[in-house]
Amino acid sequence: MESAILKISCRDRKGLIAGITNFVYSNSGNIITLGEFVDPETKLFFMRIEWELNGFKIKTRDLPREIGKLAEKLGFSDLWEIFYSDIKPRMAIFVSKYDHCLYDLLLRHKAGELKCDIPLIVSNHQDLKKVADAFKVDFKHIPSENKEESEKMQLELLKKCKIDFIVLARYMQVLSKDFVSHFESRIINIHHSFLPAFEGAKAYHQAHERGVKIIGATSHFVIKTLDQGPIIQQGVVSASHKDTIDDLMTKGRDIERTVLADAVKLFIEHRIFVSGNRTVIL
């Protein structure tokens, strides 16, 4: 079943929901899902509406123009995007040497859980080429010794492969501000989270020494400030005094896999709105 997904974010005003739903109804569209939220602080209105295209009066090629007219009429031309369920976004995965998140994404994709295309895996090491080969995904090794040159090669490759978004599946490199600017709100990262937080090397060793009772993971968009981007998804798992360092690391890998996959799925389904340094998920 093919469908259209319309995302809207604008200043809140009367009649938005009625006008948009009536637009779908008056053109013989059947609404599948509808989510909306008004931020009480910023007075911003967010809406995601999906409807069936079968029997819809407006042809797909004409839909952007007609929505543009509706946006002007209702006053939501601040920001709107239209997507189609039969057009899969193209994801590139960046990795270093850790393989748990890479395996999980590729397995979920193979099982049909992630409805996207994965034409490319990029790494600054050769270690995980065998994983890419096993899943028949093109693997590109780009060393990171010369950061400026390596990022230039990466950007050229991403453009050539028509990549829509990037997932850092434990890619142990800091991306430059220039690189990030090419994929604003389209780079998803994952990292462990501890309560309390531990910085530097051997975080799991520090956590074990302090006897933490909760460990977790955070997935967020990458911005120019390191690890300060809008949070997409988080998760935690309990720990106890019985857990060894290896137990904590195993639990950490498990929660990282789940949180990253959830974040990617939300992105693919066009459910994420970025509002300042926060996200709205509909």
N, C-alpha and C positions, 0 to 999 in steps of 0.2 A: 504494500500500500504506500503510494507516494504521498508526501505531505509537504506543506510549506511551514516554516517557522519564522515568526516575526518577533524581533526583540526591540523594545522601545525603552528609552530612558529620557525623561524630560522633566520640566517643572510640573508639579501636580496642578490639575485644574479640573473643573467639573466636566463631565460628559465624555471623558477619554475612553473608559471601558465600554460605555454604551455605543459610542461612535465606531470604535474598532470592531466590536462584535457584530454590530449591524452591518458593517462593510462585508464581513465574511458571510453573514446570513443572506444579505440581499444579492450576493453573487453565488448562491447555492452551495456554500461551503459548510462542511460539517466539522465543528470544533472538536478536536481530540483532547487537548489539554490546555489549561489556561492558568497562569500564575501571575499574581501582581503584588506589589509592595510599595507603600509610601513611607519614606524615611521621615519620621517626625521631626528630626533635627534639621535636615537640609531641605525638606519639602520636595524631594525628588521622587518621581513616580517611575517605577520599573514594571515592565510587563513582558511576559513571554507567552505567545499564543501559537498553537499549532493546529492546522486544519488539513483535512483531506483535499487532495487536488483532483481526485476522480469526480467528474461532474461540475467542477468549479468553472464558472463562466469566463473568467479572465485567464488568458493563456499565460504560461510561465514567462515568456519573453516580454509580455506587457505588464507583468505584475509590479516590477520596481517603479515604473512610471505612474501606475494607478495608486500605489501606496504613497508615492511622493505627493500626489494631489491630495490624498487623505491627510497626510502629515501637515501640509500647508493649511488645510481647512481646520483641523483640530488643534494645531499648534504644537506638534511634537517633532518638528523638524530638527530639534537639537541633536538627536541621535536615534537612528533606527537602522536595523540590518535585517535582511531577508536571507534565509537559507532553505535548502531543499534536501529532503531525506535521501534522495537517490544520488546526491553528490557527496562523496566521502572526503573529509579533510585528509591532507597528506602530512604524516608525522615523521620527523627525523628523531632518532634516539642518539644521544650523546652518552658515551660510557668511558670509563677508564679501565680498572681491573676488577672491581666488584661486579659479580654477575647476577645476583639474586633479583634485582629489579628488572634487569634486561630479560632474563628467562621468564619472569612472571608476565611482563607485557606481551612478549611474543607468544606465550602459551594462551593467554586470554584472547589475543587477536586471532590466533588459529582456531580457537573454540567459538569465535563469533561474538565474544563479549564486547570487544572494542571495534566499533563499526567505522574504521578508518583504513587508509592505506599506509603501509610502512615501506617506502622504497629505499630507505637509507639508514645505516648505522655508522656513526662517526666516532672514532676513538683516537686518543693520543698514545695508545699502546696497541700492540698486536695480539695481546692475550685472548681477547674474546672474538677473534675472527672465526674460530671454529663454531661458535654459537650462531653467528650470523649465517655461516655456510649451512649449518644444519637446518635453519629455517628458510634458507634460500632468499636471504636479504642482502643487498649489496653492502659491502663493508669497505669503508675508506679509512686508512690509517694516515692521520695528519699529526706529526710530532709537534710538541708544544714548546720546543726550545726557543724558537723565535715567535713570540706571541703575536706580534703585528702581522707577520707573514702567514702564520697558521690561520689566524682569523680571516684574513683576506681570502685564503684558499677555501675555508669553510663557507664563507658567504657566497662565493662564486658557485660552489657545489650546491648549496641550498637553493640558489636561484635557478640553476640548471635543472634541478629535480623538482622544481615548483612546490617547495615545501611550505605548508601553511603554518605549522607550529612545531616547536622543539620540546623534547622532554629530556631533562638531565637525569638520567638513571644512575645516580652516583658518579657523575662526571666530576673529577677532582681538580677542576681548574676554575679560576675566577674569570668570568667573561668581562671584557672591556665595556665601557660606557657606549662606545661607538657600535660595537656588535649588538648590544641590547637594544639600541635605538632602532635597529632594523626589524626587530620582532617585539615591539612593545605589546605587553599583555599577551604574548604568544610563546613565552618560554616558561615551562613548568619545572620546578626544582623539588627535590625531596631531601630532607635531612633529619637526623634523630633529634628528639627533644627530651630533656631530662628535667625532673623536678626534685631538687634544685638543679640549675644549669651548671654544666662543667665545660670549660673551654680548654682548647689545646689538645695535645695528643693523649691517647689512651683514655678517652672519656668513659668507656665502660669500666675500666679499672678504677677510675675515680668514683664512679657511681657505686661500685661494689664496696669500696672502702667506706663510703658514707652510708651504706645500707639503704639505698633508695627503695621506695615501695611502689613507685610508678615510673615507667619509662614510656616513651611514645615517639611519634614522628609528625612532622609538619610538611605539608606540600603548599607551595606558594608560587606566585608569579615572580620572575626575576626582574628587578629594576636596577638602576644604576648604583644604588646603595646596597652593599652586600647583605644578603639575607634579611632585607627589610621590606620585601614586596608584599602585596596583598595576599592574605592567607586564603587558600581554597579549601583545604581539608586537613583535619587533624585526627589523631587517634592515640589511645593509650592502652597499656596492658599492665596488669599487676605484677609486681616482683616481690620477693620475700628473702629472708635471711638464708633460706635453703639454696637460693640460686647461686651458681658459680658464675665467674666472668663469662664463660662460654654459654651458659644458660641465658644470661642477659643479652649477649650478642645475638643469639638465636631469636630471642623474643624481639629484639630490635629489628632484625632483618624481616621478620614476619610482619610487623606493623608497618614498616616502611613499604613493603610490597603492596599491602592493602590500601594504605593511604594514597600512595602514588597512583595506583590503578583507579581508585575512586575519583581522584582529581582529573585524571585524563578522560574518564568517562563523562564527567560533568562538562568538560570543555568540548568534547566531541558532540555532545547533545545540545550544545549552545545554551547552557543553563547559567553561565557565569556572567555577572555584570560587575565591572570594576568601577567603584565610586570612591575617588580619592585613594586612600591606602587601605580600603576595605573591599570586600566582595559581597554581592547579593546573589544568592543561589535560588533560582526559581525552577 
